[in-house]
Amino acid sequence: MSDPVESLARRLLEKNNLQPPTNLEVLVQGQSDLCYKPIPFDGIDGCIYNLKHPTKKTKIIINSRISKNRQRFTLAHEIGHLYIPWHYGNIIDQIAALDDSIEMMEKYQHYLNIEREANRFASELLMPTPWVKTVLSYEEDLSKVHDEITNTAQVSREAAAFKITACAEKPIIFAELDNSFNIIQISNSHLLGLRTPDLGTPAHTVIDTYKTARCYFNKTTRRHYMWWSLGSTETITPPSDEDWRSLLKTILKDSQLPPEDTKHIQHSLNGVFGSKKGELSRNNTLNYDRLYTDSQTRLINDKKYQRITEHPLFNQLVANKCQDML
């Protein structure tokens, strides 16, 4: 199943015969007033007013103080609000100002959801998935793919990297490095059975870890970027008839965790699977394979589950739990 928000962006591109670099102003004409002006508040890239108001014209304001590429992504984001049918009212793009506390997440859940939808719309509008996959198909060097997507779509290197990893059909890892060559940002495609590096990890240790991977490097005046293409990974484990609770009980017993840790693991595991199912459901991409790969990768990349994920029954546990949830 495809994401309805991304599908809407692609239909808009087809209707207007647009290709990267997408002419965003065409999509605003007749739909909204648009102006660029300084916004004197940190964390606010843009805003949209009177969205779908019956008598007032919609107005989009883009912060002229941010970089041109960021202005461009922000405008695509606001166009998402403009065209997504269930977005309405006045929306200020201030997601950077929100922390990730449970209280804040619950209070602003609706706002966070529409902001994420607008971000996915913007990414697809500027970097259509079919186009990105085409570039990936004819260029093996991921650093060159990164350059082409960034320069042609006129987006930031970070936005391009996240889109590339989302579209990749093979396991790849992207890392942004500081001047000491430590990882400060990381993104990966849907990996099976692989632990991704932690933030702060020196790049050379990652190279040692993935010795069989192809490694690509590019840089700008301020940043260094590395890519790893990891080849094939293990196949998705099919579900069996055994109850997942029985498998979990066996794994926990063999892991010899303290009783208090065992109880916590049981509750938190359910939370991980539930969170992934909810996320995929909201994006209309829920199916067995996606729930399996996303849940497995999430657990493998959390060190507190290390004893669980290293158990030989772990993949079967994931498979049976996913099947039970669908």
JOHU-V200055 format. One record per pair of residues at least 24 apart in sequence whose C-alpha atoms are under 7 Angstrom apart, sorted by sequence separation. I is the first residue (numbers start at 1). J is the second residue. D is the distance in Angstrom with one decimal. If there is no record, write none. Layout:
i=(I	I)
j=(J	J)
d=(D	D)
This chain:
i=(37	39	165	32	33	34	35	36	37	38	162	32	33	34	35	36	37	38	127	292	32	33	34	35	36	37	38	126	292	32	36	46	45	48	292	51	291	132	133	288	132	288	52	51	52	81	51	80	129	50	51	49	50	49	77	80	192	193	48	49	77	80	192	48	47	48	77	179	47	77	178	46	47	76	177	178	46	177	45	176	177	44	73	76	176	44	175	176	43	175	24	174	175	255	43	174	255	43	173	174	173	172	173	172	251	171	172	171	171	251	170	171	170	251	248	247	143	244	142	143	141	143	244	239	243	244	237	237	239	240	238	239	73	237	143	239	69	142	69	70	69	192	191	190	194	22	190	193	21	192	195	196	20	191	194	195	20	193	5	9	6	10	6	9	10	5	9	6	10	21	20	21	20	21	3	4	3	2	3	1	2	1)
j=(61	63	189	57	58	59	60	61	62	63	187	58	59	60	61	62	63	64	153	318	59	60	61	62	63	64	65	153	319	60	64	74	74	78	322	82	322	164	167	322	167	323	88	88	89	118	89	118	167	89	90	89	90	90	118	121	233	234	90	91	119	122	234	91	91	92	121	223	92	122	223	92	93	122	223	224	93	224	93	224	225	93	122	125	225	94	225	226	94	226	76	226	227	307	96	227	308	97	227	228	228	228	229	229	308	229	230	230	231	311	231	232	232	313	317	317	216	317	216	217	216	218	320	316	320	321	315	316	319	320	319	320	155	319	227	323	154	227	155	156	156	293	293	293	297	126	294	297	126	297	300	301	126	297	300	301	127	300	117	121	120	124	121	124	125	121	125	124	128	152	152	153	153	154	283	284	284	284	285	284	285	285)
d=(6.9	5.3	4.5	6.5	6.3	6.0	6.5	5.8	6.4	5.1	6.3	4.8	4.6	4.8	5.2	4.8	5.4	5.0	6.3	6.4	5.3	6.1	6.0	6.4	5.9	4.9	5.5	5.9	6.3	6.7	5.3	6.4	6.5	6.6	6.2	6.7	6.5	6.8	6.3	6.6	7.0	6.9	5.6	4.8	6.9	6.0	4.8	4.9	6.4	5.4	6.2	6.5	5.8	4.4	5.0	5.5	6.0	7.0	5.8	6.5	5.6	6.3	6.3	5.4	5.7	6.5	6.8	7.0	4.3	4.7	6.2	6.4	5.6	4.6	6.4	6.6	5.5	5.1	6.0	6.0	5.9	5.5	6.4	6.9	4.7	4.7	5.8	6.6	5.5	5.3	6.8	5.9	6.5	6.0	5.5	4.7	7.0	6.0	5.6	6.7	5.1	5.5	6.8	4.6	6.5	6.4	5.8	5.6	6.4	6.6	6.6	6.9	6.8	7.0	6.6	5.9	5.7	5.5	6.3	5.9	6.6	5.8	5.3	6.7	6.9	5.5	6.4	6.5	4.9	6.4	6.1	4.9	6.7	6.0	6.8	6.5	6.0	6.4	4.9	6.8	5.7	6.0	6.9	6.6	7.0	5.8	6.8	6.5	6.9	6.3	5.8	6.3	6.4	6.3	7.0	5.1	6.8	7.0	6.6	5.8	6.4	7.0	5.3	6.2	6.7	5.7	5.4	5.8	6.8	5.7	6.3	4.5	5.2	6.5	5.2	6.9	5.2	6.3	6.2	6.1	5.9	5.0)
